[in-house]
Amino acid sequence: MDGAGERSVERRHLTVLFTDLVGSTGLARTLDPEELLSLIMNYQQAFEASTAAFGGHVARVVGDGVLVYFEWPNALEDAAEMAVRAGLEVHAALEALSLKRGVHLECRAAIATGSVVVGDVEQFGVGQASAVFGEAPHLADRLQKLAGPGGLVVSEETMSLVRGQFEFARIAPKQLAGFDKPSHLTA
């Protein structure tokens, strides 16, 4: 691909998992900053182990939000299935961490699939590894806000790829910020 600041990018059909820790502001108010850091580090380690076991690549961590790619940098034939399994495993890992640390931890999670451009780019003079451009990460971000604590919401396209492999409940179509038409969802 041609363009200023690009280093190595490619077009992929990507499944992304986006999560956000529930109640992190409350934890920041009640825990000592060093204790909070330790807890967040444990959360991130549990998260990475849970997603890596299913071929996920942690692409970005912003505070307690985590974006994981399935199908990049390595191809996965069953990326959507692996993303759902990883999302379920993340919830199980947080339950175990909660018991170990004595602090209740849950996240909201969502998965979306679509065509993107992904790779290493330079933006604003700063190199960004694993940057992604396309609808899927934005959709996953919006969808995770619809998930309840401990919940997992899956986009319509992802659902079509894993139909019959998991039990889902349909959610009424929702109008999401930045999207022209309501999204059909499952949880």
N, CA, C and O atoms as a DFTB+ gen file, in Angstrom:
748 C
 N C O
     1  1       0.842      -1.181       0.000
     2  2       0.000       0.000       0.000
     3  2       0.885       1.241       0.000
     4  3       1.951       1.252       0.616
     5  1       0.448       2.263      -0.678
     6  2       1.206       3.503      -0.733
     7  2       0.632       4.493       0.262
     8  3      -0.576       4.519       0.499
     9  1       1.501       5.308       0.843
    10  2       1.033       6.339       1.758
    11  2       2.156       6.800       2.647
    12  3       3.055       6.032       2.989
    13  1       2.098       8.059       3.019
    14  2       3.135       8.621       3.883
    15  2       3.070       7.993       5.257
    16  3       1.987       7.838       5.823
    17  1       4.185       7.642       5.781
    18  2       4.263       7.147       7.149
    19  2       3.966       5.659       7.298
    20  3       4.058       5.141       8.410
    21  1       3.613       4.948       6.223
    22  2       3.334       3.527       6.342
    23  2       4.633       2.751       6.352
    24  3       5.586       3.098       5.653
    25  1       4.663       1.695       7.152
    26  2       5.838       0.846       7.183
    27  2       5.519      -0.528       6.616
    28  3       6.146      -0.942       5.641
    29  1       4.596      -1.225       7.178
    30  2       4.257      -2.566       6.724
    31  2       2.797      -2.829       7.079
    32  3       2.480      -3.137       8.228
    33  1       1.923      -2.709       6.112
    34  2       0.496      -2.920       6.368
    35  2      -0.068      -3.913       5.358
    36  3       0.471      -4.078       4.263
    37  1      -1.146      -4.561       5.736
    38  2      -1.807      -5.494       4.834
    39  2      -3.296      -5.525       5.113
    40  3      -3.744      -5.217       6.217
    41  1      -4.052      -5.902       4.100
    42  2      -5.500      -6.050       4.226
    43  2      -5.782      -7.453       4.763
    44  3      -5.210      -8.430       4.281
    45  1      -6.658      -7.551       5.754
    46  2      -7.020      -8.831       6.362
    47  2      -8.493      -8.845       6.720
    48  3      -9.110      -7.800       6.926
    49  1      -9.041     -10.036       6.790
    50  2     -10.364     -10.238       7.380
    51  2     -10.055     -10.581       8.835
    52  3      -9.528     -11.656       9.122
    53  1     -10.376      -9.685       9.738
    54  2      -9.909      -9.759      11.117
    55  2     -11.076      -9.887      12.085
    56  3     -12.118      -9.259      11.899
    57  1     -10.901     -10.694      13.107
    58  2     -11.849     -10.746      14.223
    59  2     -11.151     -10.086      15.404
    60  3     -10.008     -10.411      15.724
    61  1     -11.851      -9.157      16.046
    62  2     -11.270      -8.448      17.183
    63  2     -12.114      -8.667      18.426
    64  3     -13.340      -8.757      18.363
    65  1     -11.435      -8.749      19.541
    66  2     -12.051      -8.839      20.863
    67  2     -11.673      -7.569      21.598
    68  3     -10.494      -7.226      21.692
    69  1     -12.664      -6.876      22.115
    70  2     -12.415      -5.652      22.867
    71  2     -13.041      -5.816      24.239
    72  3     -14.207      -6.194      24.352
    73  1     -12.276      -5.535      25.276
    74  2     -12.799      -5.633      26.647
    75  2     -12.480      -4.372      27.433
    76  3     -11.565      -3.614      27.111
    77  1     -13.265      -4.185      28.467
    78  2     -13.037      -3.075      29.384
    79  2     -13.373      -3.563      30.784
    80  3     -14.422      -4.168      31.002
    81  1     -12.488      -3.302      31.722
    82  2     -12.683      -3.722      33.110
    83  2     -13.803      -2.914      33.740
    84  3     -13.817      -1.687      33.643
    85  1     -14.740      -3.593      34.383
    86  2     -15.877      -2.939      35.036
    87  2     -15.433      -2.404      36.398
    88  3     -14.766      -3.106      37.158
    89  1     -15.805      -1.165      36.701
    90  2     -15.566      -0.608      38.030
    91  2     -14.138      -0.183      38.321
    92  3     -13.753      -0.071      39.485
    93  1     -13.349       0.054      37.288
    94  2     -11.945       0.398      37.526
    95  2     -11.791       1.755      38.211
    96  3     -10.843       1.957      38.969
    97  1     -12.699       2.673      37.958
    98  2     -12.627       3.976      38.637
    99  2     -12.836       3.805      40.127
   100  3     -12.149       4.435      40.931
   101  1     -13.786       2.954      40.501
   102  2     -14.016       2.663      41.923
   103  2     -12.803       2.011      42.564
   104  3     -12.456       2.317      43.704
   105  1     -12.162       1.115      41.831
   106  2     -10.945       0.491      42.347
   107  2      -9.853       1.539      42.553
   108  3      -9.123       1.492      43.544
   109  1      -9.739       2.486      41.618
   110  2      -8.729       3.536      41.730
   111  2      -8.979       4.419      42.954
   112  3      -8.038       4.931      43.559
   113  1     -10.246       4.592      43.311
   114  2     -10.578       5.420      44.483
   115  2     -10.336       4.682      45.797
   116  3     -10.039       5.310      46.813
   117  1     -10.463       3.351      45.786
   118  2     -10.386       2.611      47.044
   119  2      -9.054       1.914      47.294
   120  3      -8.741       1.580      48.437
   121  1      -8.274       1.691      46.261
   122  2      -7.004       0.992      46.429
   123  2      -5.836       1.970      46.409
   124  3      -5.892       3.014      45.759
   125  1      -4.791       1.618      47.124
   126  2      -3.537       2.355      47.045
   127  2      -3.033       2.244      45.606
   128  3      -3.185       1.186      44.995
   129  1      -2.436       3.306      45.041
   130  2      -1.985       3.251      43.645
   131  2      -1.067       2.069      43.335
   132  3      -1.162       1.492      42.252
   133  1      -0.184       1.698      44.260
   134  2       0.694       0.561      43.996
   135  2      -0.091      -0.750      43.996
   136  3       0.197      -1.649      43.206
   137  1      -1.076      -0.855      44.876
   138  2      -1.932      -2.032      44.907
   139  2      -2.770      -2.104      43.622
   140  3      -2.957      -3.182      43.057
   141  1      -3.266      -0.961      43.170
   142  2      -4.027      -0.907      41.923
   143  2      -3.154      -1.333      40.751
   144  3      -3.591      -2.122      39.913
   145  1      -1.932      -0.827      40.680
   146  2      -1.014      -1.212      39.610
   147  2      -0.798      -2.717      39.610
   148  3      -0.849      -3.352      38.556
   149  1      -0.559      -3.286      40.769
   150  2      -0.343      -4.725      40.877
   151  2      -1.571      -5.499      40.391
   152  3      -1.440      -6.496      39.682
   153  1      -2.748      -5.040      40.772
   154  2      -3.980      -5.691      40.362
   155  2      -4.167      -5.606      38.840
   156  3      -4.512      -6.598      38.197
   157  1      -3.940      -4.424      38.275
   158  2      -4.086      -4.241      36.827
   159  2      -3.054      -5.087      36.081
   160  3      -3.362      -5.660      35.036
   161  1      -1.848      -5.168      36.603
   162  2      -0.825      -6.013      35.971
   163  2      -1.262      -7.484      36.002
   164  3      -1.096      -8.194      35.010
   165  1      -1.817      -7.947      37.126
   166  2      -2.333      -9.318      37.206
   167  2      -3.472      -9.537      36.214
   168  3      -3.556     -10.584      35.573
   169  1      -4.345      -8.539      36.094
   170  2      -5.454      -8.593      35.137
   171  2      -4.912      -8.717      33.720
   172  3      -5.387      -9.554      32.952
   173  1      -3.932      -7.905      33.363
   174  2      -3.383      -7.934      32.011
   175  2      -2.671      -9.264      31.724
   176  3      -2.763      -9.791      30.615
   177  1      -1.962      -9.804      32.723
   178  2      -1.293     -11.092      32.532
   179  2      -2.302     -12.218      32.339
   180  3      -2.124     -13.076      31.475
   181  1      -3.363     -12.211      33.148
   182  2      -4.411     -13.228      33.004
   183  2      -5.088     -13.093      31.652
   184  3      -5.405     -14.090      31.003
   185  1      -5.305     -11.858      31.233
   186  2      -5.943     -11.587      29.958
   187  2      -5.082     -12.105      28.811
   188  3      -5.578     -12.791      27.917
   189  1      -3.800     -11.778      28.840
   190  2      -2.917     -12.204      27.754
   191  2      -2.831     -13.723      27.681
   192  3      -2.882     -14.296      26.593
   193  1      -2.702     -14.378      28.827
   194  2      -2.633     -15.841      28.829
   195  2      -3.920     -16.453      28.275
   196  3      -3.873     -17.423      27.519
   197  1      -5.052     -15.893      28.646
   198  2      -6.346     -16.414      28.187
   199  2      -6.527     -16.258      26.689
   200  3      -7.062     -17.155      26.037
   201  1      -6.098     -15.152      26.138
   202  2      -6.290     -14.922      24.712
   203  2      -5.201     -15.600      23.873
   204  3      -5.486     -16.094      22.783
   205  1      -3.973     -15.628      24.362
   206  2      -2.883     -16.266      23.620
   207  2      -3.147     -17.762      23.445
   208  3      -2.763     -18.344      22.430
   209  1      -3.796     -18.384      24.422
   210  2      -4.106     -19.806      24.336
   211  2      -4.991     -20.120      23.127
   212  3      -5.037     -21.263      22.672
   213  1      -5.689     -19.115      22.611
   214  2      -6.573     -19.301      21.466
   215  2      -6.076     -18.556      20.223
   216  3      -6.843     -18.314      19.291
   217  1      -4.799     -18.200      20.214
   218  2      -4.203     -17.579      19.040
   219  2      -4.403     -16.080      18.942
   220  3      -4.166     -15.496      17.885
   221  1      -4.838     -15.441      20.030
   222  2      -5.049     -14.002      20.024
   223  2      -3.753     -13.229      20.178
   224  3      -2.800     -13.692      20.805
   225  1      -3.742     -12.058      19.600
   226  2      -2.585     -11.158      19.679
   227  2      -3.033      -9.870      20.353
   228  3      -3.826      -9.117      19.789
   229  1      -2.527      -9.610      21.567
   230  2      -2.878      -8.367      22.258
   231  2      -2.230      -7.226      21.483
   232  3      -1.008      -7.089      21.445
   233  1      -3.079      -6.416      20.870
   234  2      -2.599      -5.347      20.011
   235  2      -2.458      -4.032      20.745
   236  3      -1.543      -3.256      20.469
   237  1      -3.356      -3.778      21.677
   238  2      -3.332      -2.485      22.354
   239  2      -3.941      -2.620      23.746
   240  3      -4.961      -3.282      23.940
   241  1      -3.292      -1.981      24.698
   242  2      -3.801      -1.879      26.057
   243  2      -3.843      -0.399      26.389
   244  3      -2.822       0.287      26.344
   245  1      -5.025       0.085      26.720
   246  2      -5.184       1.482      27.130
   247  2      -5.859       1.453      28.496
   248  3      -7.067       1.239      28.607
   249  1      -5.057       1.670      29.528
   250  2      -5.582       1.564      30.884
   251  2      -6.038       0.146      31.142
   252  3      -5.229      -0.781      31.152
   253  1      -7.336      -0.025      31.350
   254  2      -7.868      -1.364      31.582
   255  2      -8.664      -1.882      30.382
   256  3      -9.343      -2.904      30.481
   257  1      -8.582      -1.182      29.258
   258  2      -9.202      -1.650      28.023
   259  2      -8.176      -2.403      27.206
   260  3      -7.018      -1.995      27.120
   261  1      -8.607      -3.524      26.595
   262  2      -7.676      -4.349      25.828
   263  2      -8.300      -4.692      24.474
   264  3      -9.469      -5.069      24.391
   265  1      -7.496      -4.552      23.417
   266  2      -7.898      -4.895      22.057
   267  2      -7.033      -6.060      21.595
   268  3      -5.804      -5.988      21.623
   269  1      -7.695      -7.138      21.169
   270  2      -6.996      -8.352      20.747
   271  2      -7.408      -8.692      19.321
   272  3      -8.585      -8.618      18.968
   273  1      -6.417      -9.068      18.500
   274  2      -6.673      -9.470      17.120
   275  2      -6.602     -10.992      17.020
   276  3      -5.755     -11.632      17.642
   277  1      -7.499     -11.549      16.233
   278  2      -7.454     -12.950      15.848
   279  2      -7.409     -12.954      14.323
   280  3      -8.319     -12.441      13.672
   281  1      -6.371     -13.524      13.764
   282  2      -6.132     -13.574      12.319
   283  2      -4.983     -12.650      11.933
   284  3      -4.700     -12.477      10.747
   285  1      -4.324     -12.061      12.913
   286  2      -3.138     -11.262      12.639
   287  2      -2.294     -11.206      13.904
   288  3      -2.872     -11.014      14.973
   289  1      -1.017     -11.354      13.871
   290  2      -0.164     -11.430      12.692
   291  2      -0.175     -12.805      12.025
   292  3       0.306     -12.951      10.901
   293  1      -0.719     -13.814      12.710
   294  2      -0.754     -15.157      12.128
   295  2      -2.165     -15.501      11.673
   296  3      -3.145     -15.167      12.339
   297  1      -2.252     -16.174      10.527
   298  2      -3.547     -16.589      10.001
   299  2      -4.152     -17.672      10.899
   300  3      -3.450     -18.558      11.386
   301  1      -5.461     -17.582      11.106
   302  2      -6.216     -18.585      11.859
   303  2      -7.427     -18.969      11.028
   304  3      -8.208     -18.103      10.632
   305  1      -7.590     -20.244      10.764
   306  2      -8.728     -20.682       9.968
   307  2     -10.046     -20.438      10.700
   308  3     -11.060     -20.154      10.063
   309  1     -10.044     -20.544      12.008
   310  2     -11.246     -20.439      12.829
   311  2     -11.153     -19.267      13.801
   312  3     -11.439     -19.410      14.990
   313  1     -10.751     -18.110      13.285
   314  2     -10.496     -16.942      14.133
   315  2     -11.708     -16.519      14.947
   316  3     -11.569     -16.193      16.126
   317  1     -12.888     -16.517      14.351
   318  2     -14.082     -16.089      15.086
   319  2     -14.369     -17.035      16.243
   320  3     -14.679     -16.587      17.346
   321  1     -14.272     -18.321      16.007
   322  2     -14.484     -19.295      17.086
   323  2     -13.452     -19.109      18.192
   324  3     -13.792     -19.127      19.374
   325  1     -12.200     -18.933      17.808
   326  2     -11.144     -18.762      18.813
   327  2     -11.360     -17.491      19.633
   328  3     -11.088     -17.468      20.833
   329  1     -11.850     -16.437      18.983
   330  2     -12.123     -15.188      19.704
   331  2     -13.238     -15.384      20.725
   332  3     -13.136     -14.887      21.846
   333  1     -14.292     -16.094      20.362
   334  2     -15.377     -16.351      21.319
   335  2     -14.862     -17.197      22.476
   336  3     -15.153     -16.906      23.637
   337  1     -14.109     -18.230      22.170
   338  2     -13.550     -19.074      23.242
   339  2     -12.636     -18.245      24.155
   340  3     -12.669     -18.400      25.375
   341  1     -11.836     -17.382      23.571
   342  2     -10.953     -16.524      24.375
   343  2     -11.760     -15.568      25.239
   344  3     -11.425     -15.358      26.405
   345  1     -12.820     -14.985      24.683
   346  2     -13.671     -14.090      25.465
   347  2     -14.275     -14.788      26.668
   348  3     -14.327     -14.219      27.759
   349  1     -14.732     -16.019      26.478
   350  2     -15.280     -16.799      27.593
   351  2     -14.189     -17.137      28.611
   352  3     -14.427     -17.116      29.818
   353  1     -13.006     -17.444      28.115
   354  2     -11.886     -17.774      29.003
   355  2     -11.434     -16.561      29.814
   356  3     -11.050     -16.704      30.975
   357  1     -11.474     -15.384      29.223
   358  2     -11.118     -14.158      29.947
   359  2     -12.031     -14.000      31.164
   360  3     -11.563     -13.682      32.258
   361  1     -13.319     -14.220      30.975
   362  2     -14.252     -14.111      32.103
   363  2     -13.917     -15.125      33.198
   364  3     -13.959     -14.794      34.383
   365  1     -13.586     -16.349      32.809
   366  2     -13.204     -17.376      33.784
   367  2     -11.911     -16.988      34.505
   368  3     -11.787     -17.186      35.714
   369  1     -10.960     -16.439      33.767
   370  2      -9.690     -16.020      34.377
   371  2      -9.905     -14.894      35.382
   372  3      -9.244     -14.857      36.420
   373  1     -10.821     -13.979      35.085
   374  2     -11.103     -12.887      36.023
   375  2     -11.783     -13.403      37.280
   376  3     -11.544     -12.877      38.367
   377  1     -12.626     -14.424      37.154
   378  2     -13.230     -15.035      38.343
   379  2     -12.147     -15.625      39.230
   380  3     -12.164     -15.438      40.447
   381  1     -11.204     -16.338      38.625
   382  2     -10.108     -16.942      39.389
   383  2      -9.232     -15.867      40.032
   384  3      -8.830     -16.003      41.188
   385  1      -8.940     -14.813      39.295
   386  2      -8.125     -13.721      39.832
   387  2      -8.858     -13.025      40.973
   388  3      -8.239     -12.627      41.959
   389  1     -10.162     -12.878      40.843
   390  2     -10.965     -12.252      41.907
   391  2     -10.840     -13.039      43.198
   392  3     -10.655     -12.456      44.267
   393  1     -10.938     -14.344      43.110
   394  2     -10.814     -15.197      44.297
   395  2      -9.421     -15.085      44.905
   396  3      -9.265     -15.009      46.124
   397  1      -8.414     -15.078      44.037
   398  2      -7.020     -15.010      44.494
   399  2      -6.712     -13.670      45.166
   400  3      -6.046     -13.634      46.201
   401  1      -7.193     -12.572      44.582
   402  2      -6.860     -11.238      45.083
   403  2      -7.872     -10.697      46.097
   404  3      -7.586      -9.715      46.782
   405  1      -9.033     -11.312      46.202
   406  2     -10.041     -10.834      47.136
   407  2     -10.724      -9.553      46.688
   408  3     -11.281      -8.824      47.509
   409  1     -10.685      -9.273      45.390
   410  2     -11.319      -8.095      44.803
   411  2     -12.178      -8.581      43.642
   412  3     -11.710      -9.351      42.803
   413  1     -13.420      -8.142      43.590
   414  2     -14.331      -8.585      42.527
   415  2     -13.959      -7.907      41.212
   416  3     -14.001      -6.682      41.102
   417  1     -13.590      -8.724      40.202
   418  2     -13.204      -8.211      38.895
   419  2     -14.087      -8.813      37.811
   420  3     -14.265     -10.029      37.746
   421  1     -14.635      -7.958      36.966
   422  2     -15.388      -8.384      35.799
   423  2     -15.063      -7.441      34.654
   424  3     -14.638      -6.305      34.863
   425  1     -15.272      -7.930      33.448
   426  2     -15.107      -7.057      32.289
   427  2     -16.323      -7.181      31.388
   428  3     -17.096      -8.135      31.474
   429  1     -16.466      -6.204      30.537
   430  2     -17.429      -6.243      29.441
   431  2     -16.620      -6.605      28.204
   432  3     -15.507      -6.113      28.017
   433  1     -17.179      -7.463      27.361
   434  2     -16.422      -7.905      26.192
   435  2     -17.309      -7.929      24.957
   436  3     -18.516      -8.156      25.048
   437  1     -16.698      -7.693      23.808
   438  2     -17.409      -7.773      22.539
   439  2     -16.456      -8.239      21.449
   440  3     -15.245      -8.026      21.508
   441  1     -17.052      -8.881      20.453
   442  2     -16.280      -9.405      19.331
   443  2     -16.943      -8.950      18.035
   444  3     -18.163      -9.008      17.887
   445  1     -16.110      -8.498      17.101
   446  2     -16.592      -8.100      15.777
   447  2     -15.604      -8.586      14.727
   448  3     -14.410      -8.726      14.994
   449  1     -16.113      -8.839      13.545
   450  2     -15.308      -9.353      12.444
   451  2     -15.528      -8.490      11.210
   452  3     -16.647      -8.046      10.951
   453  1     -14.464      -8.251      10.447
   454  2     -14.611      -7.499       9.212
   455  2     -13.282      -7.263       8.530
   456  3     -12.224      -7.621       9.050
   457  1     -13.351      -6.659       7.365
   458  2     -12.146      -6.332       6.597
   459  2     -11.478      -5.099       7.179
   460  3     -12.138      -4.107       7.489
   461  1     -10.169      -5.170       7.324
   462  2      -9.385      -4.067       7.877
   463  2      -8.054      -3.976       7.133
   464  3      -7.698      -4.845       6.337
   465  1      -7.348      -2.911       7.417
   466  2      -5.940      -2.794       7.062
   467  2      -5.211      -2.753       8.398
   468  3      -5.558      -1.971       9.283
   469  1      -4.203      -3.598       8.535
   470  2      -3.511      -3.722       9.812
   471  2      -2.010      -3.795       9.571
   472  3      -1.557      -4.329       8.558
   473  1      -1.250      -3.255      10.509
   474  2       0.200      -3.325      10.421
   475  2       0.855      -2.197      11.173
   476  3       0.234      -1.530      12.000
   477  1       2.113      -1.997      10.875
   478  2       2.911      -0.982      11.551
   479  2       2.863       0.309      10.748
   480  3       3.201       0.327       9.564
   481  1       2.446       1.376      11.391
   482  2       2.362       2.680      10.734
   483  2       2.984       3.735      11.642
   484  3       3.252       3.501      12.820
   485  1       3.199       4.884      11.056
   486  2       3.673       6.018      11.844
   487  2       2.591       7.088      11.778
   488  3       2.174       7.503      10.696
   489  1       2.143       7.528      12.949
   490  2       1.141       8.582      13.030
   491  2       1.650       9.651      13.978
   492  3       2.134       9.351      15.070
   493  1       1.538      10.889      13.556
   494  2       1.976      12.022      14.371
   495  2       3.432      11.870      14.796
   496  3       3.813      12.290      15.889
   497  1       4.237      11.272      13.934
   498  2       5.652      11.113      14.213
   499  2       5.975      10.003      15.196
   500  3       7.117       9.873      15.636
   501  1       4.971       9.197      15.543
   502  2       5.179       8.105      16.497
   503  2       4.851       6.792      15.810
   504  3       3.779       6.653      15.222
   505  1       5.753       5.833      15.877
   506  2       5.504       4.520      15.304
   507  2       4.475       3.767      16.116
   508  3       4.545       3.734      17.345
   509  1       3.514       3.160      15.428
   510  2       2.495       2.350      16.090
   511  2       2.522       0.953      15.487
   512  3       2.227       0.767      14.307
   513  1       2.873      -0.012      16.302
   514  2       2.831      -1.399      15.863
   515  2       1.389      -1.884      15.955
   516  3       0.654      -1.496      16.863
   517  1       1.002      -2.704      15.043
   518  2      -0.316      -3.350      15.055
   519  2      -1.479      -2.377      14.976
   520  3      -2.533      -2.638      15.556
   521  1      -1.321      -1.282      14.285
   522  2      -2.436      -0.342      14.124
   523  2      -3.460      -0.970      13.177
   524  3      -3.101      -1.698      12.252
   525  1      -4.731      -0.678      13.422
   526  2      -5.791      -1.264      12.603
   527  2      -6.728      -0.164      12.120
   528  3      -7.060       0.763      12.859
   529  1      -7.149      -0.289      10.854
   530  2      -8.055       0.678      10.254
   531  2      -9.185      -0.082       9.590
   532  3      -8.948      -0.917       8.717
   533  1     -10.389       0.196       9.993
   534  2     -11.560      -0.465       9.460
   535  2     -12.683      -0.410      10.486
   536  3     -12.513       0.137      11.575
   537  1     -13.811      -0.970      10.137
   538  2     -15.000      -0.896      10.981
   539  2     -14.959      -1.823      12.198
   540  3     -15.465      -1.457      13.259
   541  1     -14.373      -3.004      12.069
   542  2     -14.454      -4.029      13.113
   543  2     -14.015      -3.549      14.500
   544  3     -14.745      -3.793      15.462
   545  1     -12.864      -2.881      14.661
   546  2     -12.499      -2.458      16.016
   547  2     -13.448      -1.415      16.597
   548  3     -13.690      -1.395      17.804
   549  1     -13.986      -0.548      15.740
   550  2     -14.945       0.457      16.215
   551  2     -16.242      -0.211      16.652
   552  3     -16.833       0.162      17.665
   553  1     -16.677      -1.199      15.881
   554  2     -17.889      -1.922      16.239
   555  2     -17.695      -2.679      17.549
   556  3     -18.576      -2.652      18.409
   557  1     -16.566      -3.348      17.716
   558  2     -16.304      -4.077      18.958
   559  2     -16.293      -3.124      20.157
   560  3     -16.801      -3.464      21.225
   561  1     -15.724      -1.949      19.983
   562  2     -15.708      -0.951      21.061
   563  2     -17.127      -0.556      21.446
   564  3     -17.461      -0.517      22.630
   565  1     -17.967      -0.262      20.449
   566  2     -19.354       0.143      20.741
   567  2     -20.134      -1.003      21.384
   568  3     -20.921      -0.789      22.306
   569  1     -19.907      -2.222      20.888
   570  2     -20.647      -3.372      21.395
   571  2     -20.301      -3.703      22.836
   572  3     -21.176      -4.105      23.603
   573  1     -19.033      -3.539      23.217
   574  2     -18.671      -3.889      24.596
   575  2     -19.384      -2.988      25.585
   576  3     -19.601      -3.376      26.733
   577  1     -19.750      -1.793      25.155
   578  2     -20.484      -0.891      26.047
   579  2     -21.908      -1.381      26.289
   580  3     -22.547      -0.968      27.256
   581  1     -22.413      -2.262      25.417
   582  2     -23.740      -2.844      25.586
   583  2     -23.723      -4.090      26.460
   584  3     -24.757      -4.497      26.991
   585  1     -22.561      -4.689      26.609
   586  2     -22.452      -5.914      27.397
   587  2     -22.571      -5.585      28.882
   588  3     -22.050      -4.571      29.346
   589  1     -23.241      -6.424      29.598
   590  2     -23.290      -6.262      31.047
   591  2     -21.991      -6.749      31.653
   592  3     -21.187      -7.381      30.967
   593  1     -21.772      -6.466      32.928
   594  2     -20.585      -6.995      33.603
   595  2     -20.536      -8.516      33.453
   596  3     -21.511      -9.209      33.742
   597  1     -19.410      -9.017      33.008
   598  2     -19.264     -10.448      32.779
   599  2     -19.897     -10.905      31.477
   600  3     -19.966     -12.104      31.207
   601  1     -20.362      -9.953      30.662
   602  2     -21.058     -10.285      29.422
   603  2     -20.164     -10.262      28.205
   604  3     -19.068      -9.701      28.220
   605  1     -20.659     -10.890      27.146
   606  2     -19.962     -10.959      25.865
   607  2     -20.992     -10.730      24.769
   608  3     -21.946     -11.498      24.644
   609  1     -20.807      -9.684      23.975
   610  2     -21.695      -9.384      22.851
   611  2     -20.925      -9.661      21.566
   612  3     -19.746      -9.328      21.447
   613  1     -21.622     -10.285      20.594
   614  2     -20.995     -10.707      19.352
   615  2     -21.720     -10.045      18.184
   616  3     -22.950     -10.014      18.148
   617  1     -20.957      -9.517      17.236
   618  2     -21.552      -8.871      16.059
   619  2     -22.241      -9.898      15.165
   620  3     -22.009     -11.102      15.275
   621  1     -23.081      -9.397      14.291
   622  2     -23.823     -10.257      13.367
   623  2     -22.873     -11.059      12.472
   624  3     -23.087     -12.253      12.262
   625  1     -21.830     -10.418      11.946
   626  2     -20.899     -11.137      11.074
   627  2     -20.151     -12.225      11.830
   628  3     -19.975     -13.329      11.315
   629  1     -19.708     -11.924      13.047
   630  2     -19.028     -12.942      13.852
   631  2     -19.977     -14.097      14.133
   632  3     -19.595     -15.262      14.032
   633  1     -21.220     -13.769      14.488
   634  2     -22.213     -14.798      14.781
   635  2     -22.398     -15.726      13.583
   636  3     -22.525     -16.939      13.750
   637  1     -22.414     -15.165      12.383
   638  2     -22.605     -16.002      11.189
   639  2     -21.457     -16.996      11.019
   640  3     -21.641     -18.055      10.418
   641  1     -20.286     -16.670      11.537
   642  2     -19.117     -17.545      11.418
   643  2     -19.074     -18.640      12.481
   644  3     -18.399     -19.651      12.291
   645  1     -19.781     -18.456      13.594
   646  2     -19.731     -19.429      14.698
   647  2     -21.098     -20.054      14.984
   648  3     -21.259     -20.769      15.972
   649  1     -22.063     -19.789      14.137
   650  2     -23.427     -20.297      14.338
   651  2     -23.405     -21.804      14.607
   652  3     -22.753     -22.566      13.893
   653  1     -24.126     -22.215      15.644
   654  2     -24.229     -23.622      16.000
   655  2     -23.129     -24.117      16.927
   656  3     -23.221     -25.233      17.437
   657  1     -22.092     -23.318      17.159
   658  2     -20.987     -23.746      18.018
   659  2     -21.148     -23.271      19.462
   660  3     -20.540     -23.827      20.377
   661  1     -21.963     -22.253      19.656
   662  2     -22.182     -21.670      20.976
   663  2     -23.665     -21.356      21.122
   664  3     -24.386     -21.225      20.133
   665  1     -24.105     -21.240      22.364
   666  2     -25.474     -20.806      22.615
   667  2     -25.469     -19.301      22.844
   668  3     -24.744     -18.792      23.698
   669  1     -26.288     -18.600      22.071
   670  2     -26.393     -17.150      22.179
   671  2     -27.845     -16.760      22.356
   672  3     -28.752     -17.490      21.957
   673  1     -28.052     -15.617      22.950
   674  2     -29.381     -15.014      23.025
   675  2     -29.374     -13.793      22.117
   676  3     -28.436     -12.997      22.141
   677  1     -30.412     -13.653      21.325
   678  2     -30.519     -12.470      20.447
   679  2     -30.818     -11.238      21.272
   680  3     -31.562     -11.303      22.251
   681  1     -30.244     -10.121      20.882
   682  2     -30.507      -8.822      21.499
   683  2     -31.242      -8.000      20.452
   684  3     -30.938      -8.093      19.263
   685  1     -32.197      -7.206      20.879
   686  2     -32.906      -6.332      19.944
   687  2     -31.897      -5.451      19.219
   688  3     -30.908      -5.022      19.811
   689  1     -32.144      -5.178      17.933
   690  2     -31.221      -4.309      17.182
   691  2     -31.000      -2.980      17.917
   692  3     -31.933      -2.396      18.468
   693  1     -29.770      -2.529      17.912
   694  2     -29.393      -1.288      18.602
   695  2     -28.766      -0.324      17.609
   696  3     -28.020      -0.723      16.715
   697  1     -29.082       0.936      17.782
   698  2     -28.429       1.982      17.003
   699  2     -27.144       2.358      17.741
   700  3     -27.197       2.809      18.886
   701  1     -26.013       2.179      17.106
   702  2     -24.715       2.445      17.722
   703  2     -24.158       3.754      17.204
   704  3     -24.315       4.080      16.027
   705  1     -23.513       4.501      18.072
   706  2     -22.908       5.775      17.688
   707  2     -21.956       5.573      16.519
   708  3     -21.086       4.704      16.556
   709  1     -22.130       6.385      15.481
   710  2     -21.257       6.341      14.321
   711  2     -21.667       5.336      13.255
   712  3     -21.013       5.256      12.215
   713  1     -22.732       4.565      13.477
   714  2     -23.185       3.572      12.518
   715  2     -24.545       3.994      11.968
   716  3     -25.411       4.450      12.714
   717  1     -24.724       3.837      10.658
   718  2     -25.930       4.320       9.984
   719  2     -27.188       3.535      10.316
   720  3     -28.266       4.116      10.442
   721  1     -27.064       2.222      10.459
   722  2     -28.255       1.421      10.706
   723  2     -28.066       0.591      11.973
   724  3     -26.937       0.327      12.385
   725  1     -29.171       0.182      12.587
   726  2     -29.083      -0.630      13.809
   727  2     -28.320      -1.929      13.573
   728  3     -28.411      -2.534      12.504
   729  1     -27.572      -2.344      14.583
   730  2     -26.816      -3.590      14.516
   731  2     -27.628      -4.709      15.157
   732  3     -28.236      -4.520      16.210
   733  1     -27.633      -5.879      14.513
   734  2     -28.267      -7.066      15.068
   735  2     -27.203      -7.785      15.875
   736  3     -26.106      -8.037      15.375
   737  1     -27.514      -8.117      17.114
   738  2     -26.508      -8.589      18.049
   739  2     -26.935      -9.863      18.752
   740  3     -28.115     -10.210      18.790
   741  1     -25.937     -10.557      19.313
   742  2     -26.181     -11.712      20.162
   743  2     -25.283     -11.611      21.379
   744  3     -24.208     -11.012      21.339
   745  1     -25.746     -12.205      22.448
   746  2     -24.949     -12.222      23.680
   747  2     -24.952     -13.623      24.255
   748  3     -24.340     -13.864      25.295
